Amino acid sequence: MEEISDQRPGTLGKAARHLRAQFIVPGVNELRRAAYLAFRLPQTVSLTQLGDCRFRCSTRTEFFRTVRYGGEMPALAAFLFLLKSDDIVWDIGASVGVYGIHAASRCASVVCFEPDPSVATRLKENIELNGFAGRITVRGCALGSKPGVLKLLTLGLEGFAPRLTSGTASPAGATVEVPVETIDQLVSQGASRPTVLKIDIEGAELSALQGGATLLRGPGAPRLIFMEVHPQFLGDFGHSVGALLELLHVSGYAVLEGQRRDNEFHLIAFKKDA
């Protein structure tokens, strides 16, 4: 097709190339993607808008998380812009690694926390695919206010973001028990201190910060917290947006609101004395 169109002179050749680029190639790609999805065959997609990254996908949800950046391209762009080359990022609620893998190309190291077993498996595949096995560490646990075990509501790679449930909640749907650690506990055990926290954990945001109160208020606190807040799920843990903002305030952070999406919003918290 390319050779034929290249041989056509002037306007006709340009029209043929335009037709191929705008309609034929995208159409073939969509047909191929539909066929792969119908048979649940993994395929590799390349993202180039915010960095050269590749991801494996076999479900429509994975395509949304990667090709469409989960509807969060402005938020991800802001996050990446704020990173420094020597940052140590803790990606809490890493999912398939869109934030963590993009970050790894710009900072010193990344620790990805993803408690959903099937999602964590895909995350590790994506890390290997991008050659970041030496720069990204994966921990298969959730972060909360205290160590223990909680139920995770999840549909795996087929569903949207899995979420923790409180000990008293009994949600409908598939659940799996996952280990819960705390930020302070991990740091005390020798984990690298994060300079940046990225948090997207579907209502357990305040719980994770409560488990890191010592780190947040002491010397060497993260200079930046980038968080997606889920007001509709905070109540499952007896929390509120006001309580979340108050904890950040008393810990010495200035807060800016970022991208809003449906009932959720991103916030950026800067340590005032950093």
N, C-alpha and C positions, 0 to 999 in steps of 0.2 A: 504493500500500500504506500509506504514511504517513498520507494524508488519511483513508482508511477507518478505520484504527485510532484515529486521533485523535478521530473522531466517536463512538466507542463509549464509553459511560459506565462509570465506576467500574472494578471489577475486570476486566471483559472487555477494556476498552481497554488497561489495564496489561499484561494477559497477552499481547495481540496485539503490543504494542511489545516486550515481553521476548522473545517468540518470534522476531520479526524480528531483533533485535539479537544474540541468542545463537545462532540456527541458520540463518536464511535468508541474512542478509548474509555471514557467514563461509562458508557453503556455496557461494554464488555466487562469492565471491572465490577459493575453492579451485578451482572448476571453470574459472574464467577463467585462473587461474595454470597449471593443467594444460594447457589449450589452448595457451597461449602457449609453454610449455615444449615441447610436442609439435612445434610448428613453429619453435622457436628464435627467437621474436619478442621483441625487447627490450621490457621494460616498466619503468616507474618505480615504485619502492616508497618509501614514506615511513617513517622511523623517528622516534619521538618520546620514547622512554623515557629516553635520555641526551642529548637535544638534537634539534632539528628539522633532520634531514638527509634527503637524497634520493639514491637510487642506481639506476642502470640495471642490470637483470638479464636474462639470457637462458638461464642454465643453473641446474641444481639446486645446484651448488656455489656460485654467486654468491648464491643465496637463503640458503644456509646462512651464508655470510660476512657477509651484511647483515642480513636479517630476524632471524636467530638470533645475530647478533653473533659468528659463528664459535665459539659455545660459550664465549665469553670475556667475557660481560657484567660479572661481578664485577671482572675484571682491568681492563677498559676503564674502569669507573666509578672504580676506585682511581687509575688513571693520570690521568684528567681532574680528579679532586679535587686532585691534587698540582700541577697546572699553575698558573702565575702569568700575569698579563696581559702581562708584558713578556718572556716566555719565547720563545726561538728553538728550535724542536723539529726535530731530524733524525729522520725516520721511516724507519728502515733496514729494508727488507722491507715496503714500504707496501701491497702487494697492491692491492685495488681502492679503498683509502682510508678504511676504517672508522675507524681510529685518527686518521689525518692530518686528515680532514675534520672530525671531531668536535673535534679539538684546535684547528683553525683558528678556531673560533668563540670560543675562550677565551684564545688567546695571540697574540703579535705576528706570528709567521710560522712556516711549516712548510716544510721541504725533504723531499720524498718520494723515496726511492731504490727503484726497481723495475726490475730488469734484464729481466724477461720482457716481450718486445715486445707480445704480445696483452693481457696484464694491464695494462701501462702505458698502452695505448690506452684501455682502459676506465676506468682511474684518471683520465686527463685528462678523459674525458666526465663523470665524477662530480664532478670539481672545477668544471667549467663549470656543471653542473647546479645546484650549490649557490652559485654566484656568488663562488667563492674564487680565481679566476684571478690576482688581484693579491696574494694572500696565501700561496698555495702554489706552490712551484717543484718540478718533476719532473725528476729526473736518471735517465736510463736506464742506469745502471751498478750493479754490485755493489760492496760495500766489503770489502776483505780486508787481509791482512798486507803485501802488496806490489802494485804496479801490474802489470797484465798482462791475460791473457785466460784465462777458465775456462769449462768446460762447465756449462750449467744444465739439469738434468733437469726437464722440464716437459710437461704436457698442456694448457697454456694455460688458458682459462677453464673448460674441462671438468673439469680436475683440481684436486686440492688443492694446497697450497703447493709451488711449485717450489723446488728446492734446488740449490746449487752442489755440484760434485764436485771432489775434489782432482785434481791433474794426473796421478796414477797410477791413479785409479779409473776403471773402465769399466762404469758401471751400465747395466742393460737399460732400454730405453724411449727416448722422443724427447728429444734434446738439442739445444741451441742454444748457440753460442759467444757470450759476453757480455764486455764490457770490465770490468775490475776497477780501482778506484781505492783510495786509502787516505784515512782521515780526516785525517791530518797533511798529506798532499799537498794536499788540497782547501783546508784552512785556510791553508796557506802560499801558495796561489794566489789568496787573497782571498775565499774563501767565508765567509759569516757564521758566526762561532763559535757552536756550539750550546750552549745552557744545559741542554738536556734531550736525551738520546739514548733513543729507543725502538727496540729491536732484536728482530726476529723473522725469523731467516734460516736456520732448519732445520739447525743444526749448525755453521755458520760463525761463531758468536758470538765465540769467542775470536780467530779470525783478524781480524775487524773491529776488535776492541779492540787487538790487537797493532799494527795499522796506525794507531792513534791514541794510542800510548803517550806521545808527547811532549805532546799536548794533555791527556791524563788526569792527568799528573804535574806539569804546569806551572801557572802563574798563568792564571786564566780558564778552568779546567777546567769541564766540565759539572757542575752542582750535583746532577743526578739522572740515573740510568741505569735505565730500565725495560726489562726483558728477558725474553723467553721462552727458556728453556734446553731444548735437545733432546739429552739424554744419548745416545740411541740413534744419533744422527748425528755427534756430536762425534768419535767414533773414526775416522770417515772422513778426518779431517784430523790424526790422531794426537794428539788433544786429549782432555781429561777435565774433568769438573765440578770436580775439585780444582784443576786448573791454572787454570781460569777464575776460581774464587774467589780464588786466590792473586794473580792479576794485579790484581783489584779491590782486594784488601787492601793490596798494596804501592803501589798508586796513591792510597791514602788514602780509600777508600770503606768505609762500614759497610753491611752487606748484610742485608736482611730477605727472607724467603721469602714469596711470595704464593700465588696460586691454583695448585693442582695439577690436571692433567688427563691421564689415562692415564699415559704415560711422560714427560710434559713438566711443567715448572713455571715459574711466573713468579718473578722476583726483582726487588727494588727496592734500588738502591744509592745511598746519599746521600754526597756529599762531606763529610767530617768538618769541614773548616774553612770550609765555605760559609756 
